[in-house]
Amino acid sequence: MAMVCGTSSANELPDSSPGRPAGSGRLSVRAHKPTTPSAAEPHGSHPIGLDSGRDGVLYVPDSYKPETPAPLVMMLHGAGGAGARAIRRLLPLADAAGLILLAPDSRDSSWDAIRGGFGPDVTFIDRALGLMFDRYAIDPARVTIEGFSDGASYALSLGLGNGDLFSRIIAFSPGFVVPAAHIGKPLIFESHGTADEILPIDRCSRVIVPELKHAGYNVHYREFNGPHAVPPEIAKEAIAWLQGDGTAGS
């Protein structure tokens, strides 16, 4: 679905304080010691289990051990998509990197703030993350939000407003950043295809990235020759960046 790209207003966003309601885009949950540990064999793909309709999936790598907190990547799908499809982007890389993946479904065909304000998707994501933190040992310093297309726009928007939860943001071909209060300085990986026919690079990432950098964010930016997609080599580069110290912006 084509969408007119907008400029990021990240450099104009006021600081905020924790504990604000869903309408502000603030998430309340934080990683903690599991209170209801998962079953003895938690590995593999499972439904999140919060909704009988639009729900989502999670994936736990074979390397996961409850005594060793693991990194978590929450993955957000594009317009008209679902978590079961979105999770495929990083699934081939999850085991080697030891990543737990969480891919929720939006409440509607896309994320709430794309067409309006923050609301029911924030509430559902809060519940899904809370479930993960209750069941699995998650490293609080390695919680990442990732997305593609509309999901990337939402990942940037929600990630910038919750930098005290998400240490990193991965945005594959975003369209814009929803103006909202921001907290912290999460590290950012952003990529975009030079032949993107859905969200043209000149009106999207080539606008967003300079404004993010101007606002003081460390951004690793990668352009590639290709359409509106996440090529396997870009996904691999994003995971390599995720496993590094993230200090080398570009």
C-alpha positions, 0 to 999 in steps of 0.5 A: 500500500503506497503511503506519502512519506513524512518528515521525522520530528524527532529533533523537536520532541520534548522529553517525557517521563515514564508511566504515561498512558497508551495514547502517549505511546508509552509502554509500562512493562520492563524486563524482570526475573521470570515469575511464571517460567516456561515449560521445560521445552520452550524452544521453537515457535509458539502462538503468543496466546493473548487473542483467538483472532489476531495474536502473533507468534514467538520463537525461542532458539535452541540455545536458550537457557533460563539461567542465561538472559537472552536478547529479545527482538520484537518484530513488527509487520507491514500493512496488511501483514501478520506476525507469522509472516514478519518473523520469517525475516530473522528466523534463519538468523535467530539460532546462531545469534541466540535471539528470542523473537516476538512478532505480535499482530496489529489490532487492525490491518496496520498499526494504530499510530500509522492512521491515527494516534497510539492506542490499542496496539500499544496496550496489546504490545505491552501485554505481549512483552509482559508475557515474555518477561514473565516466562523467559529470562530476557536481558534488559540491556538487549531488548530491540524493536524492529519493523518493516515498512509500516512496521518500521515507521511504528518501530521508530515511533514507539522505539524513540518514545521508549528508549528506556526499554528498547536499547536498539531500533531496527527500521527496514524501509520506514515511511515516517516517524510519528511525532511524540515525546521521546526518552533516551537515545536508543541506537538505530539501524535503518535501511532502504532500497534506492528503487523503493516504489512504495515508500520512495527513499528520497522522501523517506529515509533520506529525510528521516536519517539526517533529522535523527542524526541532528537530534543526536541519535547514533544511526547506522544507515544502509542504502541498497540497490533494490525495491521495497524489501529486506534482502537477506544480506541486509537482514544479516548486516542488521543482526551483525550490528545488533551483536556489535557495540553499535557505536559506528554510525554511518 
